[in-house]
Amino acid sequence: QVHLVESGGGSVQAGGSLRLSCAASGFTLNNYAIGWFRQAPGKEREGVSCITMNRNTYYADSVLGRFTISRDDAKNTVNLQMFSLKPEDTAVYYCATDLKTFCTGTPPGSNYAGMNFWGKGTLVTVSS
């Protein structure tokens, strides 16, 4: 059974950093594309970043240059390193997959509606 668990959320001040981790069980995470999504209160869920099986990476314009997605194959995790956090980054962050090897959507990594498996999310709060 595919199971995803996010960790690493918390509260930071603007300009701070956090590292989120997505751990998997029931499947080998590095065989598939994994996306990070977020949902702020009252807003639609949006794609943040995605990494393909071949480690191609995609980022939303709003986080480009501040966030870095990576894989740790030994730990079967996908990580999202977040720097220079802004109050508008405040949201629940989810990792998800549709068990494809590439990032889906236009732009790639934006297709949250097509994701089949989701973690329960981790809350990131950035104060000004």
Disulfide bonds with the S-S distance in Angstrom:
Cys22-Cys95 2.12
Cys50-Cys103 2.01
